[in-house]
Amino acid sequence: MPTVLVVEDEWAIADWLHGVLSREGYHVRLAINGKQALDVLEHGKPDVMLVDYLMPVMDAPGLLKALADKSSLARIPVIVMSSLQEATVRERCGGFADFLRKPFRESDVLEAVRNVLKASKS
């Protein structure tokens, strides 16, 4: 099954996402910010990343830039999660495959992950 890297600084949300994705059979790895995500990526690339927009140390725009700057990581599809409007997030950063508006439902998460994985194989 595909691997999903969840990058989320709120423990309750990260734990909930871990449970939702694990129950669907995904292998889930966790990071609490963009810097830690880059450390996790040194030990293997996930098939998709779910990344919170606002985080301490390194937020989604910083992480997306770091991924784009490193050719071996630039093709990992990223789903950005935020309570901000999608248009606001797109004004501040780009390079992500999909967007999830918080709060979201389990079905929204699973659909986004499935769609992004399907598109990345095309």
C-alpha positions as CSV (number, residue, x, y, z in Angstrom):
1,M,0.0,0.0,0.0
2,P,1.2,3.6,-0.6
3,T,3.0,5.6,2.0
4,V,1.6,8.9,3.2
5,L,3.7,11.5,5.1
6,V,1.4,13.6,7.4
7,V,3.1,16.9,8.3
8,E,0.9,18.5,11.0
9,D,1.8,20.3,14.2
10,E,-1.5,19.7,16.0
11,W,-1.2,16.3,17.6
12,A,-5.0,15.6,17.7
13,I,-5.3,16.2,13.9
14,A,-2.1,14.2,13.1
15,D,-3.4,11.3,15.3
16,W,-6.8,11.4,13.6
17,L,-5.3,11.4,10.1
18,H,-3.0,8.6,11.1
19,G,-6.0,6.5,12.2
20,V,-8.1,7.3,9.1
21,L,-5.3,6.5,6.7
22,S,-4.1,3.4,8.5
23,R,-7.5,1.9,8.5
24,E,-7.6,2.3,4.8
25,G,-4.3,0.3,4.6
26,Y,-1.9,3.2,3.9
27,H,1.5,3.2,5.6
28,V,1.6,6.5,7.5
29,R,4.6,8.5,8.7
30,L,4.3,11.7,10.8
31,A,6.3,14.9,11.1
32,I,5.4,17.9,13.2
33,N,6.7,20.6,10.8
34,G,8.4,21.1,7.5
35,K,11.9,20.8,8.8
36,Q,11.2,17.4,10.5
37,A,9.5,16.3,7.2
38,L,12.7,17.0,5.3
39,D,14.5,14.8,7.9
40,V,11.9,12.0,7.5
41,L,12.3,12.3,3.7
42,E,16.0,11.4,4.0
43,H,14.9,7.9,5.0
44,G,12.6,7.3,2.0
45,K,10.0,9.2,-0.1
46,P,6.3,8.8,0.5
47,D,3.8,8.5,-2.4
48,V,1.9,11.5,-1.2
49,M,2.2,14.2,1.6
50,L,-0.5,15.9,3.6
51,V,0.9,19.2,4.8
52,D,-0.6,21.7,7.2
53,Y,-0.2,25.2,5.9
54,L,0.6,27.0,9.2
55,M,3.3,25.4,11.3
56,P,6.2,26.5,13.5
57,V,9.8,26.1,12.3
58,M,8.9,25.5,8.7
59,D,5.5,26.0,7.2
60,A,4.0,24.7,4.0
61,P,5.4,27.5,1.7
62,G,8.9,26.8,3.1
63,L,8.5,23.1,2.7
64,L,7.1,23.3,-0.8
65,K,10.1,25.5,-1.8
66,A,12.5,23.1,-0.2
67,L,10.9,20.2,-2.1
68,A,11.0,22.1,-5.4
69,D,14.6,23.0,-4.9
70,K,15.7,19.4,-4.6
71,S,15.1,17.4,-7.8
72,S,14.8,14.1,-6.0
73,L,11.8,15.4,-3.9
74,A,10.2,17.8,-6.4
75,R,7.8,15.2,-7.8
76,I,6.2,14.1,-4.5
77,P,2.6,15.2,-4.7
78,V,1.5,17.4,-1.8
79,I,-2.0,18.1,-0.4
80,V,-2.1,21.3,1.6
81,M,-4.5,21.5,4.6
82,S,-5.7,24.8,6.0
83,S,-8.6,26.6,7.6
84,L,-7.8,29.5,5.3
85,Q,-9.5,29.8,1.9
86,E,-7.8,27.9,-0.9
87,A,-7.4,31.1,-2.9
88,T,-5.5,32.7,0.0
89,V,-3.2,29.7,0.3
90,R,-2.6,29.7,-3.5
91,E,-1.7,33.4,-3.4
92,R,1.0,32.6,-0.8
93,C,2.4,29.4,-2.2
94,G,2.1,27.0,-5.1
95,G,3.3,23.7,-6.3
96,F,0.8,21.5,-4.5
97,A,-1.5,18.9,-6.0
98,D,-4.7,19.5,-4.0
99,F,-6.1,21.4,-1.1
100,L,-8.2,20.3,1.9
101,R,-10.1,23.0,3.9
102,K,-10.2,22.4,7.6
103,P,-12.2,21.1,9.2
104,F,-12.6,18.2,6.8
105,R,-14.4,14.9,6.9
106,E,-12.8,11.5,6.7
107,S,-14.3,11.0,3.2
108,D,-12.7,14.3,2.0
109,V,-9.3,13.1,3.1
110,L,-9.6,9.7,1.6
111,E,-10.9,11.1,-1.7
112,A,-8.1,13.6,-2.0
113,V,-5.4,11.0,-1.3
114,R,-6.9,8.6,-3.8
115,N,-7.3,11.3,-6.5
116,V,-3.7,12.6,-6.0
117,L,-2.2,9.1,-6.1
118,K,-4.2,8.2,-9.2
119,A,-3.1,11.4,-10.9
120,S,0.5,10.9,-10.0
121,K,0.5,7.5,-11.7
122,S,-0.8,8.9,-14.9
